[in-house]
Each structure stands twice: as C-alpha cells, then as structure tokens.
Amino acid sequence: MNEYSTVEIPGLSQTELQYYCLDGSELHSERFAPHIHDCLEFYLLMEGDVSFLVGENLCRLQPGDAVLSRPNEVHNCVLNKETVHKHYCFWFRSDSEFLFGDFLHTGTEKQNLLSPATEGARREILDTAATLVSLYEKNEPLAEYAAMVKLLSLWHDCLGTPAAGEKLPEELQMILDDISKNLPKVHELSYFLKKYRISSFRLRELFRKYFQMTPKTYLENRRLAYSRELLREGRSVTDACVESGFPDLSNYIRLFRTRFGMTPSQYRRADAKDFSPVSNQPVKE
C-alpha cells in the first residue's frame, strides 16, 4: 500500500533577504549606535565578547546565539571589551505569515535572544548561515532559498525556550520599565531625577555602562520608533509627534529627517514594502 503526503506552503509571497558577514580577525572597540529598521533582523554571533540591547532587554551572547529585532525595535550591539567581533546580520522582508508569523506575534514579543539548547544546535546554525552565504556567492538561488528556510526553522526551534537577559541594576530596570509604560509623559530627564532620587551623573553612568549611550539618546530612539509605528497605522504627523512624547513638532520633523533621510510625512506615504535595512542613519553622540 502506498502512502502519499501533501505538503502545503500557505501565503508565500515574495520574500526579500539582505545580509552581510563580518569574519575578520582584527580587534574591534568601536561603539555601535542604536538604530531601528522596518524589517526583521537576526544578528548571529560567531565570535566576540558581546551584549545586545533590544528595547529594554540586554542579552549577553555566546557564539551561536542570535538576537531577533522586530520592526521598529530599538537595538544596538554592545562590545564589552576590545575584541575580535565576528558576526552575521540578516534582514528579512516578507508578508508571509507562514515564514515569519511566530517571530513577530504575541507570545514571543519579549523574547529577543534565540539561544540554542545544545552545542550541536549552535554549530548547525553557524554552519547553515555559512552555507547560505556561500550559495549566494555561487549564484544558486534555489539552494540558497532552502538554506534560508532551514536557518529560520532552526531559529524557530529556539522560540519559547528560556533565554534570560542580562541582570541590570534595580534602579535602571525601574527606569526602563517606566519608559515603556509612560513614554509620552517623559519629556525631560528631570522626570527620573525627581521620581527615583537619582543624580544626573548616576543616570548617565548607568546608561553609558550598560548601553553605551546617553539617556537622551535612548529616549529619542524609543520615541522615534513609536512614532514610526503610529505613522504606519495612518496617524497624522502631529499625533505621532505628541503621542510619542516629542514636545516640539519642528524639532521632531528635523530629527526624523536627519535619522531616516525623509520627513515623517514622506515615511507615512512610503510603500510599506520598501526594503532598505541599512539606510537608517545611526545617531552620533
């Protein structure tokens, strides 16, 4: 008796992938500025002493760990010391619920660290990433697509597994939680100084030590990210400015244009399928 299996692949629209691999042996000590994308990013560490910040979650990484940054999540890589820093970065854009739904939706929104359960799984992820890049260089698109799906499947296996973030000082964690809950109300850093009885020096020291940025930069990025979500929902530029906590419309438009190369109005009208993950300009402090 013969048995037949039907495999259905629902909703596979055009899928776009961009990526790079940094595998040099030179030491790195530069700071990576916080930034945001409209696409889905997977950062995969090959070698280095690295932490990764996504929103208020700071993850200390091991080789083979990946960090998932969803659209408009503020993120940046933190080098803990001068080190060899080898990594892959993959950016995906697709309307496919089948491929990306579980990475994007409720239930995994707080999980950014994708940490394989075994050393064998770590090795398989790194090998698959290397294969994917090699197939691109050989111009073998079908095999490249198969490697891409395998890599996504391996990362999917990491969803729902315990992935504890780096322990932050209690006062810093309270401030981050406060920002998440009350972002539109936080107009000045003095809000934190008064509420938590913390000095401006201590506040700057905490953000510099753990995130390698100032509190002002962190707040600006969280506001910009939220304003982009509002603009994509069709809200007016004024509403996006006010509801994300910017006190001045003209300064909001100027900052948005400096960071993203377009005005909020242009972004609001832009095709959501525009795919340019490396076009965002990182902030310079």
C-alpha positions, 0 to 999 in steps of 0.5 A: 500500500502506498502512502502519499503526503501533501505538503502545503506552503500557505501565503508565500509571497515574495520574500526579500533577504539582505545580509552581510558577514563580518569574519575578520580577525582584527580587534574591534572597540568601536561603539555601535549606535542604536538604530531601528529598521522596518524589517526583521533582523537576526544578528548571529554571533560567531565570535566576540565578547558581546551584549545586545540591547533590544528595547529594554532587554540586554542579552549577553551572547555566546557564539551561536546565539542570535538576537531577533529585532522586530520592526521598529525595535530599538537595538544596538550591539554592545562590545564589552571589551576590545575584541575580535567581533565576528558576526552575521546580520540578516534582514528579512522582508516578507508578508508571509505569515507562514515564514515569519508569523511566530517571530513577530506575534504575541507570545514571543514579543519579549523574547529577543535572544534565540539561544540554542539548547545544545552545542550541536544546535549552535554549530548547525546554525553557524554552519547553515548561515555559512552555507547560505552565504556561500550559495549566494556567492555561487549564484544558486538561488534555489539552494540558497532559498532552502538554506534560508528556510532551514536557518529560520526553522532552526531559529524557530526551534529556539522560540519559547525556550528560556533565554534570560537577559542580562541582570541590570541594576534595580534602579535602571530596570525601574527606569526602563520599565517606566519608559515603556509604560509612560513614554509620552509623559517623559519629556525631560530627564528631570522626570527620573531625577525627581521620581527615583532620587537619582543624580544626573551623573548616576543616570548617565553612568548607568546608561553609558555602562550598560548601553553605551549611550546617553539617556537622551539618546535612548529616549529619542530612539524609543520615541522615534520608533513609536512614532514610526509605528503610529505613522504606519497605522495612518496617524497624522504627523502631529499625533505621532509627534505628541503621542510619542512624547516629542514636545516640539513638532519642528524639532521632531520633523528635523530629527526624523529627517536627519535619522531616516533621510525623509520627513515623517510625512514622506515615511507615512506615504512610503510603500510599506514594502520598501526594503532598505535595512541599512539606510537608517542613519545611526545617531552620533553622540 
